[in-house]
Amino acid sequence: MQEKIKLNFKINSFNNEKYIIKDFTSKLIGIKENFTTFKPQLLERYNNWAQSIEISFLKKNEKIKKSILDETFSYCGYIGEFLEYEPFFIFLKFTTFGIVLDDLIFEKIHSLNMKPDEKEQLINSLIFYKHKNDNKIGFQLWEIINEFKLYTHQNSFERIINTNSVWIKSSIESRNTPINSSYSFNEYFYIRSSDVSGDFILTMCMVGINDGYIENSIFDSKEFQTINYHAKSFFLLINDLYSFNRERNEKDFFNYVKILAIQLNSIQISIDKTIELIIDHYLKFLSSIEIMLKSFEDDKPNYQLLKQALGNAKKIVYGIYFSHKTNKRYNSN
């Protein structure tokens, strides 16, 4: 008999089941925990900058909580470890802006106290560069993104612009897309992979590389998009695994651990299965990179470019793991 499809997740239906997220670092072959060396020089500059954006987002006399800034620095410190000082600071600002957008606008898009035309102007200013002047929040976001231009080839920079637009559009539209307990991973991935900004892995890995870019024929190839698929799957599942405690009391199914918990009738089994999927996608991400590089061994310019870019992508994936594993934002109850 087929299990009835559930539209809402209820943690109390699991009868106070105890569960743990076991450490699986040893299963992630070759993974390295690295952290930016720029923290001492950047903290004061970062805190001063954060104060300058508060007025655009927050009510009078409120501040972005120091814990959010600390957690964001930790998150970026792992993921952006490969970046030099100035590109890292831009990445730090961009990520902070994104987190504040996600918490204060995207998650509350339907309850914002704004007229419909004002809300449309806000959304358009965030998604479309040509509309950046329609709203001061959108203007500030695009000002940050434009700073990447100094440290990135023009063609790679255009991918950053496109990826940002896809992420924001998906983050807003996903709030209108119902997910239920019957979803397979591929169905879930189709809706959520852009929402968690997974595409940034293979666009951000080009920051700092000014003298070359990955041509569209390579970027759009099956081999390259296979790497992209496993990187995005890893990012999505890591995010869900370490966000489960924070999201377990929410009714929606925007977390694959919740979906598997219903399908497998156990939170612990769901967590263990999610870890298996994470390890599988991680190993396939690495093997797909080796296949890609091997196919370009006789094309030295593209081989060297891909080796550098995909080496950066590996570091980003390493950072995604350690930042989610250690960051309170993803592990709070």
Sine and cosine of phi, psi and omega as CSV:
sin_phi,cos_phi,sin_psi,cos_psi,sin_omega,cos_omega
0.00,0.00,0.77,-0.63,-0.07,-1.00
-0.96,0.28,0.66,-0.75,0.03,-1.00
-0.91,0.42,0.68,-0.73,0.03,-1.00
-0.90,0.43,0.71,-0.71,0.00,-1.00
-0.94,0.34,0.74,-0.67,0.01,-1.00
-0.96,-0.29,0.66,-0.75,0.00,-1.00
-0.99,-0.15,-0.29,0.96,0.00,-1.00
-0.77,-0.64,0.62,-0.79,0.05,-1.00
-1.00,-0.08,0.76,-0.65,0.02,-1.00
-0.80,-0.60,0.94,-0.35,-0.05,-1.00
-0.88,0.47,-0.52,0.85,-0.04,-1.00
-0.95,0.31,-0.18,0.98,0.04,-1.00
-0.97,0.25,-0.12,0.99,0.01,-1.00
-0.99,-0.16,0.22,0.98,0.13,-0.99
0.79,0.61,0.75,0.67,0.06,-1.00
0.83,0.56,0.58,0.81,0.02,-1.00
-0.84,0.54,0.76,-0.65,0.08,-1.00
-0.99,0.16,0.60,-0.80,0.01,-1.00
-0.46,-0.89,0.40,-0.92,0.07,-1.00
-0.66,-0.75,0.44,-0.90,0.13,-0.99
-0.98,-0.20,0.97,-0.24,-0.05,-1.00
-0.95,0.31,0.53,-0.85,0.05,-1.00
-0.94,0.34,0.75,-0.66,-0.02,-1.00
-0.78,-0.63,0.37,0.93,-0.02,-1.00
-0.82,0.57,-0.64,0.77,-0.05,-1.00
-0.90,0.43,-0.34,0.94,0.01,-1.00
-0.99,0.14,-0.28,0.96,-0.03,-1.00
-1.00,-0.04,1.00,0.07,-0.14,-0.99
-0.84,0.55,0.77,-0.64,0.08,-1.00
0.99,0.15,-0.03,1.00,-0.06,-1.00
-0.93,0.35,0.63,-0.78,-0.04,-1.00
-0.77,-0.64,0.68,-0.74,0.03,-1.00
-1.00,-0.07,0.96,-0.27,0.03,-1.00
-0.84,-0.55,0.51,-0.86,-0.02,-1.00
-0.69,-0.73,0.60,-0.80,-0.03,-1.00
-0.81,0.58,0.56,-0.83,0.04,-1.00
-1.00,-0.03,0.04,1.00,-0.14,-0.99
-1.00,-0.03,0.04,1.00,-0.11,-0.99
-0.84,0.55,-0.75,0.66,-0.05,-1.00
-0.86,0.52,-0.64,0.77,-0.04,-1.00
-0.97,0.25,-0.44,0.90,-0.19,-0.98
-0.99,-0.14,-0.35,0.94,-0.18,-0.98
-0.84,0.54,-0.75,0.66,-0.03,-1.00
-0.91,0.42,-0.69,0.73,0.03,-1.00
-0.87,0.48,-0.67,0.75,0.00,-1.00
-0.91,0.42,-0.72,0.69,0.00,-1.00
-0.89,0.45,-0.63,0.78,0.04,-1.00
-0.90,0.43,-0.67,0.74,0.03,-1.00
-0.90,0.44,-0.68,0.73,-0.02,-1.00
-0.85,0.52,-0.62,0.78,0.03,-1.00
-0.89,0.45,-0.51,0.86,-0.05,-1.00
-0.95,0.30,-0.38,0.93,-0.01,-1.00
-0.99,-0.12,-0.15,0.99,-0.09,-1.00
-0.85,0.52,-0.66,0.75,-0.10,-1.00
-0.89,0.46,-0.43,0.90,-0.01,-1.00
-0.96,0.28,-0.47,0.88,-0.11,-0.99
-0.95,-0.30,-0.63,0.78,-0.29,-0.96
-0.96,-0.29,0.37,-0.93,0.04,-1.00
-0.93,0.37,0.33,-0.94,-0.02,-1.00
-0.82,0.58,0.66,-0.75,0.05,-1.00
0.95,0.30,0.02,1.00,0.11,-0.99
-1.00,-0.01,0.33,-0.94,0.06,-1.00
-0.71,-0.70,0.43,-0.90,0.19,-0.98
-0.92,0.38,0.82,-0.57,-0.08,-1.00
-0.86,0.51,0.65,-0.76,0.01,-1.00
-0.85,0.53,-0.55,0.83,0.01,-1.00
-0.89,0.47,-0.58,0.81,0.04,-1.00
-0.91,0.42,-0.67,0.74,0.01,-1.00
-0.91,0.41,-0.68,0.73,0.02,-1.00
-0.88,0.48,-0.69,0.73,-0.03,-1.00
-0.93,0.37,-0.61,0.79,0.02,-1.00
-0.92,0.38,-0.65,0.76,0.05,-1.00
-0.88,0.47,-0.67,0.74,0.03,-1.00
-0.88,0.47,-0.71,0.71,0.01,-1.00
-0.85,0.52,-0.76,0.65,-0.02,-1.00
-0.95,0.33,-0.54,0.84,-0.01,-1.00
-0.86,0.51,-0.59,0.81,0.06,-1.00
-0.98,0.20,-0.75,0.66,-0.15,-0.99
-0.96,0.29,-0.60,0.80,-0.06,-1.00
-0.99,-0.17,0.42,0.91,-0.07,-1.00
-0.85,0.53,-0.48,0.88,-0.08,-1.00
-0.98,0.17,-0.17,0.99,-0.09,-1.00
-0.99,0.11,0.51,-0.86,0.14,-0.99
-0.96,0.27,0.07,-1.00,-0.17,-0.99
-0.82,0.58,-0.86,0.52,-0.09,-1.00
-0.92,0.39,-0.73,0.68,0.07,-1.00
-0.86,0.51,-0.57,0.82,0.03,-1.00
-0.90,0.43,-0.66,0.75,0.01,-1.00
-0.90,0.44,-0.62,0.78,0.06,-1.00
-0.90,0.45,-0.71,0.70,0.04,-1.00
-0.86,0.51,-0.64,0.77,0.02,-1.00
-0.90,0.44,-0.71,0.70,0.03,-1.00
-0.90,0.43,-0.70,0.71,-0.02,-1.00
-0.88,0.48,-0.69,0.72,-0.02,-1.00
-0.92,0.38,-0.67,0.75,0.05,-1.00
-0.86,0.50,-0.72,0.69,0.02,-1.00
-0.86,0.51,-0.68,0.74,0.00,-1.00
-0.90,0.44,-0.66,0.75,0.00,-1.00
-0.91,0.41,-0.67,0.74,0.03,-1.00
-0.91,0.41,-0.66,0.75,0.08,-1.00
-0.84,0.54,-0.73,0.68,-0.05,-1.00
-0.89,0.46,-0.70,0.71,-0.08,-1.00
-0.96,0.26,-0.61,0.79,-0.16,-0.99
-0.97,-0.24,-0.26,0.97,-0.01,-1.00
-0.84,-0.54,-0.85,0.53,-0.10,-0.99
-0.88,0.48,-0.71,0.71,-0.04,-1.00
-0.95,0.31,-0.25,0.97,-0.03,-1.00
-0.84,-0.54,0.39,0.92,-0.14,-0.99
-0.85,0.53,-0.55,0.83,-0.05,-1.00
-0.99,0.10,-0.23,0.97,-0.04,-1.00
-0.92,-0.40,0.13,0.99,0.03,-1.00
-0.89,0.45,0.68,-0.73,0.00,-1.00
-0.99,0.15,0.95,0.32,-0.04,-1.00
-0.65,-0.76,0.50,-0.86,0.11,-0.99
-0.94,0.35,0.46,-0.89,-0.04,-1.00
-0.81,0.59,-0.66,0.75,-0.02,-1.00
-0.94,0.33,-0.53,0.85,0.06,-1.00
-0.93,0.37,-0.65,0.76,0.02,-1.00
-0.91,0.42,-0.65,0.76,0.02,-1.00
-0.89,0.45,-0.65,0.76,0.05,-1.00
-0.89,0.46,-0.66,0.75,0.03,-1.00
-0.87,0.48,-0.77,0.64,-0.04,-1.00
-0.88,0.47,-0.71,0.70,0.00,-1.00
-0.89,0.45,-0.59,0.81,0.00,-1.00
-0.92,0.38,-0.45,0.89,0.01,-1.00
-0.99,0.11,-0.57,0.83,-0.08,-1.00
-1.00,0.08,-0.66,0.75,-0.17,-0.99
-0.93,-0.38,0.83,-0.56,0.01,-1.00
-0.84,0.54,-0.63,0.78,-0.06,-1.00
-0.92,0.39,-0.27,0.96,0.01,-1.00
-0.96,-0.27,0.25,0.97,-0.11,-0.99
-0.87,0.49,-0.46,0.89,-0.03,-1.00
-0.99,0.13,-0.01,1.00,-0.01,-1.00
-0.96,0.26,-0.34,0.94,-0.04,-1.00
-0.46,-0.89,0.65,-0.76,-0.09,-1.00
-0.92,0.40,-0.46,0.89,0.03,-1.00
-0.94,0.35,-0.72,0.70,0.06,-1.00
-0.87,0.49,-0.64,0.76,0.01,-1.00
-0.86,0.50,-0.72,0.70,-0.01,-1.00
-0.90,0.44,-0.64,0.77,0.02,-1.00
-0.87,0.49,-0.74,0.68,-0.05,-1.00
-0.94,0.34,-0.46,0.89,0.10,-0.99
-0.89,0.46,-0.64,0.77,0.04,-1.00
-0.92,0.39,-0.73,0.68,-0.02,-1.00
-0.86,0.51,-0.64,0.77,0.00,-1.00
-0.87,0.50,-0.44,0.90,0.01,-1.00
-0.91,0.42,-0.44,0.90,0.04,-1.00
-0.89,0.45,-0.39,0.92,-0.07,-1.00
-0.86,0.52,-0.51,0.86,-0.03,-1.00
-0.94,0.35,-0.34,0.94,-0.14,-0.99
-0.84,-0.55,0.29,0.96,-0.10,-1.00
-0.58,-0.81,0.60,-0.80,0.10,-0.99
-0.86,0.51,0.56,-0.83,-0.08,-1.00
-0.82,0.57,-0.67,0.74,-0.02,-1.00
-0.92,0.40,-0.62,0.78,0.05,-1.00
-0.94,0.35,-0.59,0.81,0.03,-1.00
-0.88,0.47,-0.64,0.77,0.02,-1.00
-0.90,0.44,-0.54,0.84,0.08,-1.00
-0.92,0.39,-0.60,0.80,0.06,-1.00
-0.88,0.48,-0.68,0.73,0.03,-1.00
-0.87,0.50,-0.75,0.66,-0.03,-1.00
-0.90,0.43,-0.65,0.76,-0.01,-1.00
-0.90,0.43,-0.65,0.76,0.04,-1.00
-0.87,0.49,-0.70,0.72,-0.01,-1.00
-0.89,0.45,-0.68,0.73,0.02,-1.00
-0.89,0.45,-0.68,0.73,-0.01,-1.00
-0.87,0.49,-0.76,0.66,-0.04,-1.00
-0.92,0.40,-0.69,0.72,0.03,-1.00
-0.87,0.50,-0.70,0.72,-0.01,-1.00
-0.93,0.37,-0.62,0.78,-0.01,-1.00
-0.88,0.47,-0.61,0.79,0.01,-1.00
-0.98,0.22,-0.72,0.70,-0.06,-1.00
-0.93,0.37,-0.50,0.86,-0.04,-1.00
-0.90,0.44,-0.42,0.91,0.04,-1.00
-0.92,0.40,-0.31,0.95,0.01,-1.00
-0.98,-0.18,0.04,1.00,-0.07,-1.00
-0.96,-0.29,0.95,-0.32,0.00,-1.00
-0.95,0.32,0.67,-0.74,0.09,-1.00
-0.86,-0.51,0.70,-0.72,0.00,-1.00
-0.85,-0.52,-0.01,-1.00,-0.14,-0.99
-0.95,0.30,-0.13,0.99,-0.06,-1.00
-1.00,0.02,-0.11,0.99,-0.16,-0.99
-0.91,0.42,0.69,-0.72,0.20,-0.98
-0.98,0.21,0.18,-0.98,0.02,-1.00
-0.90,0.44,-0.64,0.76,-0.02,-1.00
-0.89,0.45,-0.63,0.78,0.06,-1.00
-0.90,0.43,-0.68,0.74,0.02,-1.00
-0.91,0.41,-0.69,0.72,0.00,-1.00
-0.86,0.52,-0.66,0.75,-0.04,-1.00
-0.85,0.52,-0.62,0.79,-0.02,-1.00
-0.99,0.14,-0.64,0.76,-0.23,-0.97
-0.99,-0.16,-0.30,0.95,-0.18,-0.98
-0.89,0.46,-0.59,0.81,0.04,-1.00
-0.99,0.16,-0.49,0.87,0.01,-1.00
-0.86,0.51,-0.61,0.79,0.00,-1.00
-1.00,-0.01,0.24,0.97,0.08,-1.00
0.87,0.49,0.58,0.82,0.00,-1.00
-0.88,0.48,-0.48,0.88,-0.02,-1.00
-0.90,0.44,-0.32,0.95,-0.02,-1.00
-0.92,0.38,-0.35,0.94,-0.01,-1.00
-0.86,0.52,-0.73,0.68,-0.07,-1.00
-1.00,-0.10,0.19,0.98,0.23,-0.97
-0.95,-0.32,-0.67,0.74,0.01,-1.00
-0.91,0.41,-0.43,0.90,-0.02,-1.00
-0.91,0.40,-0.20,0.98,0.02,-1.00
-1.00,-0.07,-0.14,0.99,0.03,-1.00
-0.91,0.42,0.73,-0.69,-0.05,-1.00
1.00,-0.10,-0.14,0.99,0.04,-1.00
-0.96,-0.29,0.99,-0.16,-0.09,-1.00
-1.00,-0.07,-0.35,0.94,-0.17,-0.99
-0.99,-0.15,0.25,0.97,0.03,-1.00
-0.12,-0.99,0.27,-0.96,0.05,-1.00
-0.51,-0.86,0.35,-0.94,0.02,-1.00
-0.99,0.14,0.89,-0.45,-0.05,-1.00
-0.89,0.46,0.45,-0.89,-0.05,-1.00
-0.85,0.53,-0.60,0.80,-0.02,-1.00
-0.88,0.47,-0.54,0.84,0.05,-1.00
-0.99,0.17,-0.72,0.69,-0.04,-1.00
-0.86,0.51,-0.62,0.79,-0.05,-1.00
-1.00,0.03,-0.04,1.00,-0.05,-1.00
-0.92,0.39,0.39,-0.92,0.02,-1.00
-0.85,0.52,-0.66,0.76,-0.05,-1.00
-0.90,0.44,-0.70,0.72,-0.03,-1.00
-0.94,0.34,-0.64,0.77,0.00,-1.00
-0.95,0.31,-0.38,0.93,0.14,-0.99
-0.92,0.40,-0.69,0.73,0.10,-1.00
-0.85,0.52,-0.72,0.69,-0.02,-1.00
-0.87,0.50,-0.69,0.73,-0.01,-1.00
-0.87,0.50,-0.73,0.69,-0.04,-1.00
-0.95,0.32,-0.57,0.82,0.07,-1.00
-0.90,0.44,-0.72,0.69,-0.01,-1.00
-0.92,0.40,-0.62,0.79,0.03,-1.00
-0.90,0.43,-0.68,0.74,0.04,-1.00
-0.86,0.51,-0.76,0.65,-0.01,-1.00
-0.86,0.52,-0.75,0.66,-0.04,-1.00
-0.88,0.48,-0.73,0.69,-0.06,-1.00
-0.95,0.30,-0.60,0.80,0.09,-1.00
-0.88,0.48,-0.71,0.70,0.02,-1.00
-0.85,0.52,-0.71,0.70,-0.03,-1.00
-0.93,0.37,-0.66,0.75,-0.02,-1.00
-0.86,0.51,-0.79,0.62,-0.10,-1.00
-1.00,0.10,-0.13,0.99,0.10,-1.00
-1.00,-0.09,-0.13,0.99,-0.13,-0.99
-0.85,0.53,-0.71,0.70,0.00,-1.00
-0.85,0.53,-0.65,0.76,-0.02,-1.00
-0.95,0.33,-0.48,0.88,-0.13,-0.99
-0.96,-0.28,0.01,1.00,-0.14,-0.99
-0.90,0.44,-0.43,0.90,-0.01,-1.00
-1.00,-0.02,-0.03,1.00,0.06,-1.00
-1.00,0.08,0.57,-0.82,-0.13,-0.99
-0.98,0.18,-0.38,0.92,-0.11,-0.99
-0.96,0.28,0.21,-0.98,0.00,-1.00
-0.95,-0.31,0.58,0.82,0.05,-1.00
-1.00,0.10,0.72,0.69,0.04,-1.00
-0.32,-0.95,0.86,-0.52,-0.12,-0.99
-0.93,0.36,-0.43,0.90,0.08,-1.00
-0.87,0.50,-0.62,0.78,0.03,-1.00
-0.90,0.43,-0.70,0.71,-0.01,-1.00
-0.88,0.48,-0.74,0.67,0.01,-1.00
-0.91,0.42,-0.56,0.83,0.01,-1.00
-0.87,0.49,-0.63,0.77,0.06,-1.00
-0.94,0.35,-0.71,0.71,-0.05,-1.00
-0.92,0.40,-0.57,0.82,-0.06,-1.00
-0.98,-0.20,-0.05,1.00,0.05,-1.00
0.87,0.50,0.54,0.84,0.00,-1.00
-0.26,-0.97,0.75,-0.67,0.07,-1.00
-0.94,0.34,-0.70,0.72,-0.04,-1.00
-0.89,0.46,-0.70,0.72,0.02,-1.00
-0.90,0.44,-0.61,0.79,0.04,-1.00
-0.89,0.46,-0.71,0.70,0.03,-1.00
-0.88,0.47,-0.71,0.71,0.00,-1.00
-0.89,0.46,-0.65,0.76,0.02,-1.00
-0.92,0.39,-0.63,0.78,0.04,-1.00
-0.89,0.46,-0.65,0.76,0.04,-1.00
-0.89,0.46,-0.66,0.75,0.05,-1.00
-0.86,0.51,-0.68,0.73,0.01,-1.00
-0.91,0.42,-0.64,0.77,0.02,-1.00
-0.87,0.49,-0.75,0.66,0.00,-1.00
-0.88,0.48,-0.68,0.73,-0.01,-1.00
-0.88,0.48,-0.73,0.68,0.00,-1.00
-0.92,0.38,-0.58,0.82,0.04,-1.00
-0.89,0.45,-0.75,0.66,-0.02,-1.00
-0.91,0.42,-0.60,0.80,0.03,-1.00
-0.95,0.31,-0.51,0.86,0.11,-0.99
-0.88,0.48,-0.74,0.67,0.00,-1.00
-0.90,0.43,-0.72,0.69,-0.04,-1.00
-0.92,0.39,-0.54,0.84,0.03,-1.00
-0.92,0.39,-0.57,0.82,0.07,-1.00
-0.90,0.43,-0.70,0.72,0.01,-1.00
-0.89,0.46,-0.64,0.77,0.04,-1.00
-0.89,0.45,-0.69,0.73,-0.01,-1.00
-0.89,0.45,-0.73,0.68,-0.03,-1.00
-0.90,0.43,-0.64,0.77,0.00,-1.00
-0.88,0.48,-0.59,0.81,-0.03,-1.00
-0.95,0.32,-0.21,0.98,-0.01,-1.00
-0.92,-0.39,0.26,0.96,-0.05,-1.00
-0.86,0.50,-0.51,0.86,-0.02,-1.00
-1.00,-0.02,0.01,1.00,0.02,-1.00
-0.90,-0.44,0.99,0.17,-0.20,-0.98
-0.83,0.56,-0.72,0.69,-0.02,-1.00
-0.86,0.51,-0.74,0.67,0.00,-1.00
-0.94,0.33,-0.56,0.83,0.04,-1.00
-0.88,0.48,-0.74,0.67,-0.02,-1.00
-0.90,0.43,-0.65,0.76,0.03,-1.00
-0.90,0.44,-0.73,0.68,0.00,-1.00
-0.91,0.41,-0.62,0.79,0.02,-1.00
-0.87,0.49,-0.68,0.73,0.02,-1.00
-0.93,0.37,-0.74,0.67,-0.05,-1.00
-0.91,0.42,-0.70,0.71,-0.03,-1.00
-0.96,0.27,-0.44,0.90,0.16,-0.99
-0.90,0.43,-0.65,0.76,0.09,-1.00
-0.90,0.44,-0.64,0.77,0.00,-1.00
-0.88,0.47,-0.63,0.78,0.07,-1.00
-0.86,0.50,-0.70,0.72,-0.01,-1.00
-0.90,0.44,-0.59,0.81,0.05,-1.00
-0.90,0.44,-0.70,0.72,0.02,-1.00
-0.90,0.44,-0.67,0.74,0.08,-1.00
-0.83,0.55,-0.72,0.70,-0.04,-1.00
-0.91,0.42,-0.59,0.80,0.05,-1.00
-0.86,0.51,-0.67,0.74,0.00,-1.00
-0.90,0.43,-0.81,0.58,-0.10,-1.00
-0.94,0.35,-0.55,0.84,0.01,-1.00
-0.93,0.38,-0.65,0.76,0.03,-1.00
-0.95,0.31,-0.60,0.80,-0.02,-1.00
-0.91,0.41,-0.59,0.80,-0.13,-0.99
-0.98,-0.21,-0.28,0.96,-0.17,-0.99
-0.99,0.12,0.76,-0.65,0.00,-1.00
-0.88,0.47,-0.49,0.87,0.02,-1.00
-0.83,0.56,-0.55,0.83,-0.06,-1.00
-0.98,-0.21,-0.08,1.00,-0.06,-1.00
-0.84,-0.54,0.19,0.98,0.00,-1.00
-0.97,0.25,0.48,-0.88,0.01,-1.00
-1.00,0.00,0.00,0.00,0.00,0.00
